[in-house]
Amino acid sequence: MKVTRKMVDKQLRFKGVLLDWLVTKKSEKEFIEAMYKSRKQMKKLYVGKNMKGLDCSEVLVSRKDGSAIRVRIYKPLNKTGAMPGVLWIHGGGYAQGVPEMSGDMYKRLIDTSDCVIVAPDYRLSIDAPYPAALEDCYEILLWMKNQAAGLGIRADQLMVGGESAGGGLSVALAMYARDKGEVNLAFQMPLYPMIDDRMMTESAKDNNAYVWNSNMNRWAWKLYLGELFESSGVPVYAAPSRAADYRDLPPAVTFSGDIEPFRDETIAYVESLRKVGIPVDFKLYRGAFHGFDIISPKAEISKDARKFLMKNFKYATEHYFAEQEK
């Protein structure tokens, strides 16, 4: 899908051009080098940084091999009693990012409806390909369930969400949790999720939009899938668009821009949920590139996207529950 400047929302253009100049890479080698550089920069900028107005803390949760997953926890100030628990998974093409960079999202979610945000610093693809990130997120989801009382979380309101690759991991986690049968999710918020490695949709092919284009998408999938890249054996938990069964997944909300690579796979996921009777609310934003709501938060469509998400999140905290098996 060829994207022209005129197709981009006027309020998004300036930052889109600027960020595209800063982050878009012309070769796979440059992309990989940028991912390693980004990790160093994000550690300096974000790791350990608290969000003003929230109760922020950090724990280490052990993996089965004895290593640990760093987990950030965010709560409203001076709040007692059990609240919904949201596992929020940061984006970054599976290759970059830290949980602290989504602080504004945590603040909005908590301000909308008191909740506990649990944000794992999962393994990135530059360190370990699939299934490392999924295993880390599932480990923390189980930990949330088992430690719900101590965390101040309602065990019957475990939710999951994330942007981009975080959205992809959210969908994968919902499928994985359903199939494992060890924990039940009440709601999912996979925003413009990265879920289809095949890149055969109209929006994913030859997309030259700002910020995240087809080339970067391909290189990111190659890093994440490793030896599985371009094989017929890619598991649905790695690329959820390959799934055939969408039954018994939790209700959902999502949105996407109409010029970004993930537009069509997001729409396909929404339609797949609706076909099996799962409640899902979706909104498509004209002229919006990847991550527009984060990159240009003051744009009118970004404000609308946040309002749309928070309205649905509020509804979910009041209406969606999923009892845990004993």
C-alpha positions in Angstrom: 0.0 0.0 0.0 1.6 3.2 -1.2 1.1 6.1 1.3 1.4 9.7 0.2 1.8 12.8 2.4 -1.7 13.9 1.5 -3.1 10.7 3.0 -1.8 11.5 6.4 -3.9 13.5 8.8 -2.8 17.1 8.8 -2.3 17.2 12.6 0.0 14.1 12.4 2.2 15.1 9.5 4.9 17.1 11.2 5.7 14.6 13.9 5.2 11.8 11.5 7.9 13.2 9.1 10.2 14.0 12.0 10.0 10.7 13.6 10.2 8.9 10.3 13.5 10.6 9.6 14.8 9.6 13.1 13.7 6.0 13.2 13.2 4.6 9.7 16.1 2.5 8.5 17.1 1.7 5.0 18.6 -1.8 5.5 18.2 -4.8 7.8 21.7 -4.2 9.2 20.9 -0.7 10.1 17.6 -1.8 11.7 19.3 -4.4 13.9 22.0 -2.0 14.9 19.3 0.5 15.8 17.5 -2.0 18.0 20.7 -2.6 20.1 21.3 1.1 20.3 17.7 1.7 21.4 18.0 -0.7 24.2 20.9 1.2 25.7 19.1 4.5 25.2 15.9 3.3 26.8 17.7 1.9 29.8 19.2 5.4 30.4 16.0 7.3 29.8 13.3 5.1 31.3 14.4 2.2 33.6 13.5 2.8 37.2 11.6 6.0 36.3 8.4 6.4 38.3 5.1 7.9 37.1 4.0 11.0 39.1 0.7 10.5 40.8 0.9 6.8 41.0 2.2 4.3 43.5 5.1 2.7 41.6 7.2 -0.3 42.6 9.3 -3.1 41.1 9.7 -6.8 41.8 11.7 -9.7 40.3 9.8 -12.8 39.4 11.7 -16.0 39.0 11.6 -18.1 35.8 11.8 -21.8 36.0 15.5 -21.7 35.1 16.3 -19.5 38.1 16.7 -16.2 36.2 14.4 -13.4 36.9 11.9 -11.2 35.0 11.8 -7.5 36.1 8.2 -6.4 36.6 6.9 -2.9 37.2 3.7 -2.4 39.3 1.6 0.7 39.2 -1.3 1.5 41.5 -3.5 4.5 42.4 -2.4 6.4 45.5 -4.2 5.7 48.8 -6.5 3.1 47.4 -7.5 0.0 49.3 -9.6 -3.0 48.3 -9.3 -5.3 45.3 -9.2 -3.8 41.8 -9.0 -5.1 38.3 -5.5 -6.2 37.3 -4.1 -5.2 33.9 -1.1 -6.9 32.4 0.2 -4.2 30.1 2.8 -5.3 27.5 4.9 -2.6 25.9 5.4 -2.4 22.2 8.6 -2.1 20.1 8.4 -4.6 17.3 9.3 -7.4 19.7 12.9 -6.0 19.6 13.0 -2.9 21.7 11.3 -1.2 24.6 10.9 -1.2 28.4 7.7 -1.1 30.5 8.4 2.3 31.9 7.9 4.0 28.5 4.1 3.4 28.7 3.7 5.4 31.9 1.2 7.8 30.3 -1.0 4.8 29.4 -0.8 3.5 32.9 -1.9 6.8 34.3 -4.9 7.1 32.0 -6.1 3.6 32.7 -5.8 4.1 36.5 -7.5 7.5 36.3 -10.3 6.0 34.3 -11.0 3.1 36.6 -8.9 2.2 39.7 -6.8 -0.8 38.7 -3.4 -2.4 39.2 -1.0 -2.3 36.2 1.5 -5.1 36.0 4.1 -4.5 33.3 6.8 -7.1 32.5 10.2 -6.3 31.1 10.0 -9.4 28.8 12.9 -10.7 26.8 13.4 -8.9 23.5 14.0 -10.7 20.2 17.5 -9.3 19.9 18.3 -11.4 23.0 16.0 -14.4 22.5 13.5 -15.1 19.7 10.0 -16.6 20.1 8.8 -18.1 22.4 10.8 -16.1 25.0 8.6 -13.0 25.2 5.4 -15.0 25.3 6.8 -17.3 28.0 7.8 -14.3 30.1 4.4 -12.7 29.8 2.6 -15.9 30.6 4.8 -16.4 33.6 3.8 -13.0 34.9 0.1 -13.6 34.1 0.2 -16.7 36.3 2.1 -14.8 39.0 -0.7 -12.1 38.9 -3.3 -14.8 39.4 -1.5 -16.5 42.2 -0.5 -13.2 44.0 -3.8 -11.4 43.3 -4.7 -10.9 47.0 -1.3 -9.4 47.8 -1.3 -7.2 44.8 -4.7 -5.8 45.5 -6.2 -7.4 42.4 -9.5 -9.0 41.8 -8.8 -12.5 40.6 -11.9 -12.5 38.5 -10.8 -9.4 36.6 -7.5 -10.2 35.0 -7.0 -8.2 31.8 -4.3 -7.9 29.2 -3.4 -5.1 26.8 -0.5 -3.5 24.8 0.4 -1.6 21.7 1.9 -3.0 18.5 4.1 -5.9 19.4 2.6 -5.6 22.9 -0.8 -5.9 21.2 0.4 -9.0 19.4 1.6 -10.6 22.6 -1.7 -9.7 24.2 -3.6 -11.7 21.5 -1.1 -14.5 21.7 -1.4 -14.6 25.5 -5.2 -14.7 25.3 -5.0 -17.7 23.0 -2.3 -19.4 25.1 -4.1 -18.9 28.4 -7.3 -20.2 26.9 -5.6 -23.3 25.6 -3.5 -24.0 28.8 -6.6 -23.6 31.0 -4.7 -22.3 34.0 -5.9 -18.7 34.1 -9.0 -17.0 32.7 -8.9 -13.5 31.2 -11.8 -11.1 31.5 -10.8 -8.6 28.8 -8.2 -7.8 26.1 -6.9 -4.5 24.7 -4.6 -5.3 21.8 -4.0 -1.9 20.1 -3.0 -2.1 16.4 -1.5 -5.5 17.1 1.4 -7.1 15.3 0.0 -10.5 14.6 0.6 -11.6 11.0 4.2 -12.5 9.9 3.0 -13.4 6.3 2.5 -9.8 5.4 0.1 -10.7 2.5 -2.7 -8.2 3.3 -3.0 -5.0 1.2 -2.0 -2.8 4.1 1.1 -4.9 4.9 2.5 -5.1 1.4 4.8 -2.4 0.1 3.7 0.0 2.8 5.9 3.1 3.0 4.0 5.0 5.8 5.8 7.0 8.4 7.3 5.4 11.5 6.7 1.7 10.7 6.7 0.4 7.1 6.8 -3.0 5.4 10.6 -3.3 5.4 10.9 -2.6 9.2 8.0 -5.0 9.8 9.7 -7.8 7.9 13.0 -7.3 9.7 11.3 -7.3 13.0 9.4 -10.5 12.3 12.7 -12.1 11.1 14.3 -11.3 14.5 11.3 -12.5 16.5 10.7 -15.7 14.7 14.4 -16.7 14.2 14.6 -20.0 12.4 10.8 -20.1 12.0 10.8 -17.0 9.7 9.1 -17.7 6.4 8.4 -21.3 7.3 5.0 -23.0 7.2 5.4 -24.1 10.8 5.0 -20.7 12.6 2.8 -21.4 15.7 -0.4 -19.4 16.2 1.1 -18.2 19.5 3.8 -16.5 17.6 1.6 -15.0 14.8 -2.0 -15.2 16.0 -3.4 -14.3 12.6 -2.6 -17.9 11.6 -5.1 -19.2 14.1 -8.3 -21.0 12.9 -10.1 -21.1 16.3 -11.1 -17.8 18.0 -13.7 -19.2 20.3 -13.7 -18.6 24.0 -11.4 -15.6 23.9 -12.1 -12.6 26.1 -14.1 -9.5 25.0 -11.9 -7.0 23.3 -11.4 -3.4 22.2 -8.9 -2.2 19.6 -8.2 0.6 17.1 -5.9 1.2 14.2 -4.9 3.8 11.7 -6.0 3.2 8.1 -2.6 3.8 6.5 -0.5 1.6 8.7 0.8 -2.0 7.9 -1.3 -3.6 10.7 -4.6 -2.2 9.6 -5.9 -5.3 7.7 -4.7 -7.8 10.3 -6.4 -5.8 13.0 -9.6 -5.7 11.1 -9.4 -9.5 10.4 -8.9 -10.2 14.1 -11.9 -8.1 15.0 -14.0 -9.9 12.4 -12.8 -13.3 13.6 -13.9 -12.5 17.1 -17.3 -11.2 16.0 -17.9 -14.3 13.9 -17.8 -16.5 17.0 -19.9 -14.1 19.1 -17.2 -12.4 21.1 -18.0 -8.7 22.0 -15.5 -6.4 20.4 -15.4 -2.7 19.8 -13.2 -1.3 17.0 -12.4 2.0 15.5 -10.4 2.9 12.3 -8.8 6.3 12.2 -8.4 7.9 8.8 -4.9 9.3 8.0 -3.3 7.7 11.0 0.1 5.9 10.8 1.5 3.4 13.3 1.5 4.6 16.9 -0.1 7.9 16.1 -1.8 8.2 19.5 1.6 8.0 21.3 3.6 10.1 18.8 1.0 12.9 18.4 -1.1 12.8 21.6 -2.5 16.3 21.0 -4.0 15.5 17.6 -7.7 15.3 17.6 -7.8 11.7 16.4 -5.3 10.7 19.1 -7.6 12.3 21.7 -10.5 10.5 20.2 -8.6 7.1 20.2 -7.7 7.5 23.9 -11.3 8.5 24.8 -12.6 5.5 22.8 -10.2 3.1 24.6 -10.9 4.4 28.0 -14.6 4.3 27.5 -14.4 0.6 26.7 -12.0 0.0 29.5 -14.3 1.6 32.0 -17.2 -0.5 30.6 -15.1 -3.7 30.9 -14.2 -3.0 34.6 -18.0 -2.8 35.3 -19.3 -5.6 33.2 -16.6 -8.3 32.3 -15.5 -10.9 34.8 -13.9 -14.3 34.5 -13.8 -16.6 37.5 -10.6 -18.5 38.1 -10.6 -22.3 38.4 -9.8 -23.5 41.8 
